[in-house]
Structures are given as C-alpha cells and as structure tokens.
C-alpha cells in the first residue's frame, strides 16, 4: 500500500520558475522608472530582497516591512530618487503576469501524480501574485487548493500554514503527507516543523550543508513516482483512474 496520499508542493523554483519571472518583472519595473536594468543593478535588488525574505522567514520582520522597504533600500543603494512603495506595487503587478513553469514536463508529472494523490500548493508570497501565476501556469488545475502565506498570515518554515492546509484538506494522518520543495530552510524545515515527511527537490545537485535533513532527495519531479506510487501504478503511468485504494 502506498504511503503518501497527500502531496504539498512549494511553488517557486519547484513548479514555477521564479528566477525567470523575477528577472522579467524586475527589468520591466526598472525600465518603467528610468533605471537601467543592468546585471549589476538587478543583482543589487536581489541581494536586498533575499536578505529581507530571510528575515521574514525567521520572524524577524513583518511582511509589510518587506514590501515597504525593499525598493526603498534599493533606490538608496544605487543612489537613485524614487518612491519605493510605488515601485513595489508596480513590480508585484508585473510579477503576477509571468507564470513561467520550471523547465521539463511539470504539468505532465502533476497530471500523473494527481491520479493517485490529493495535491495542494503551499507557498510563501503575496496572494494576488502567487494565485494568478499558479492559475495561469496550468498548475492550479491539478491542485485541490492553493495556500499562500499572505492569506494564511504565516510564512514557511512556520508550521501554521501547513496546519491550515491539512485542516482545510481534511487530512488527519500526517504520516500520509509529503512536502516537496527546493528550499531546505523554508520548505523542508517547514515540513519538519509540521511533523511531515519531506522531499528536497535538488535540481542542481547542491551539497546539503546540514543540519536540515529531508526524508528524500530528488533532482527531478519524475523521481516522485516511485516514492508516491505503488508498483502497479508505476507500471501504468500514462493511464487514468489509478487512485490509491484505501
């Protein structure tokens, strides 16, 4: 009997290509406000933004502070005038228009997994941005629900967003739930905090510096098949009506 009946997926850089979406939206934003979107300028923003997100995940700042300060700090760093809050609003709107999928056959894999498991997205980010990208990418068609940290008022790795997801999905036995994501500090630690098994999607074969240890490690989404599916289901990949028998 298969162990996992519910899969909770991260969104960015697990199913959706956030790096590509960010690159496009940031270039559009800088151009809109008369700033050359050079590689150096864009890297300055990313460094500031990633630092603030790390603080948010650790509970050191609030979401509102991140939104209000990232472009304000960026403008100060590059010595440019402008309204950081206004730039942030424009950037979020642009980001929502880029539903880039990760390379490979993401939707095909989700189609196969949806035949045997209940699936949902649990993602950090802003609701209007993430919900739109997930829907327009085609990912939402395979998900029972999408849980965004802004709406849940909880960022991974806190367990609250996972508790909210399981309660909404009606899942009581956590031993049958698998968390899948690319971030050790956010997705994997979050799953561990919620008492769930975890699967680290390590596409780049990066070294795990420890001490966060996932239950599984894969480098492609297709490698979830033998983890989630029963042997006879594996043999019938591509066929319909293969949902686990309980």
N, C-alpha and C positions, 0 to 999 in steps of 0.2 A: 504494500500500500504506500502511495506517495506521501511524503512527509509534509509538503507545503501546499496549502490550499489558497493562500493569500500572498500576493507579492506587492510590496510597497516600493515604488520606484522613485528615485530622485529624478528631477527634470534636467537641469543644466549640466551639460557635458556628460550626461548619462544617456538621455534620449534626445535632447535638444542641444544644438551646437551653440552654446552661449558665447564662446570666443568669437565666432563669426558674426553673431548678432550684435555683440557689443562693439566690435570693430566697425561695422556698418553704421550703427546708430551714433556712435561717438564721432565718427568722421562727419556725419550729417549735422550733428549738433555744433561741432566746432566751426564748420563751414558757415552755418546759419548765423553764428555770432562773430564772424570775421576773423577766426583764428585758423592758422594753417594746420591741417591735421597731419603733421609730420609724425614719424615713428617715435621721435623723442618726446614730443608733446603728448601723444597718446599714451606712452608708457608712464609719463608723469601722472596722468589721471589714474591709470590702472593701479599704480603703487599706492596712491592716496585712497582710492576706493577699496582695494583689497585690505588695507590696514583697518579701515573703518568697519568693514564686514567682519573681520576677525574680532574686533572689539564687541560688535553686536552679538556674535555667536557666543562670546564669553559672558554676555550680560553686563558689559561694562558701559555701554551706551544704549540709548533708545533708538528705535527706527527713525523717529522724527529728526534726531540729531544727524544721523547719517544722511538723510535726504537734504537737510538744510545746509550741511557743511561740506559735502564732497566737492561740489563745483566751486564753492566759495574758497576753499583751501587751494583748489587747483588754480583758480584765477590769481590768487596771491602768489603762488609758487612760480608761475610763469610771468608775473608782473603785468597782467592784463586787467583792464577795467571790465566791469560787467556785473550782472545780477545772478548770483549763483543759484538761488532758488528758482528763478525763471528758467535758467539753463537746465536745471534738473527736471523740471516739468516737461520741457521740450524733449529732452533725452529719453525720458520714460515713454513718452508717446511714440517716438521713433523706434525704440527698442521693441515695443509691442507689435510693430509691423514686420518683424523679422523672425518668422517661425522656422528657422533653419534646423533641419534634422542632422544628427550625427551621421558621419559617413557610414555606408553599409546599408543593410536591409532592415532598418529599425522597425518599420511598420510590419514587415513580413514576420519578424520574430515576435512582435506583440500579438499578431494575429494567431500564431501557433500557441503562444502561452495563454491567451485568452480562452482557448478551447479547454484548458484544464484547470485554470485558477481564476479566482477573483483578483482584480488588479486595481490599484489606485496610484496616483501621484502624490507624493509628499515633498513639497519644495519650499525652500526659502525664497523670499522675493515679494514683489508687490502684486496685489491681486489682479488689477486690470492688465498688467503686463503679462504675467505668467498664464493667466486663464486664457487670454487671447492667443498667445503663442502656442499653447498646448492644443487648443481647439483647431487653429488654422494649420497646424503641422500635420493633423490627422491622428495624433496620439490620443486625443480625448475619446475617440470612437471605441477604443479598447478598454477604457477605464470606467470603473463604477463611479468614481468620484475623484475630484482634484482638491487637495488640501494645500492652501497657500499660507505661509507663515503670517502675513499681514492680517488675513481674515481670521486665522486661529489665534492671533496675538501671542505667538510663540515661535521662536526660531530654533531649528535644529542646531545643536545637538540636545536641546531640552526635550524631555520625554513627553511634554504636554501635547505637542502636535501629533505625535504617534498615538497617544491615548485617545485623542479626539478622533483620529482616523479609524481606529479599531472600534470605538464605541459607535460611530456613525455607520460603519460597515456591518455591525452586529457580530464581530469576531470576538469570541471569548477565550479561546485556547491559543495562547501566544506561541506555543510550540509549533504551530502550523503556519506561522507567518515568517516571511523572508524579506528583509530590507536590502535593496540593491542600489548602490550609488558609487560615484567616483571619488568622493571625498572621505578620507579617513576621519578627519576631525569633525565633520558635520554629519554625514550620512551614517558611517559605521559607528562612531561614538554615540550618535543619537539612537541608533538601533539597540546598541548595548545598554544604554541608559534606560531604554524602554523594556528591557528583558527579552529582546528579539534576536533571532539568528540574523546574520548579516552576510552580504556578499559584496566584496570590493571589486568594482569594475576598473581594472588597472590596465588600460589600453596601451600605455607606454612602457609597461614592464618596469615601473619605478620600484626602487627599493623601499620597503616599509621600514621607516626608522624606529618604529615602536613608540610607545608601548601598546598602541591600539591594535588589537588582533581580530580580524574578521573571521567568521566561521568558514567562509570560502573566499577564494580569489580567482577571478577570471580575467581574460583580456578581450573577450568579445561576447556580445549578448547571447549569441547562439549557444555558448557554453552553459547557459542556464538550463537548457533542455534536460540533460541527464541529472541535474540537481532537482528539478521540479517534476519531471515526468516519470511515470512508471515505464518499465521496459517495453510493454506492448504499445504504449503511447508513443514512445520514441520510434518504434518501428512503423508507426502510422502517421508520422509527421507529414502534413500536407492534406490530411483527411479531416473531415468535420466530425462533430459530435463525439469528442474524446474526453469529456469532462470526467474527473475522478469520481469513482464510486465510493460513497461514504458508508 
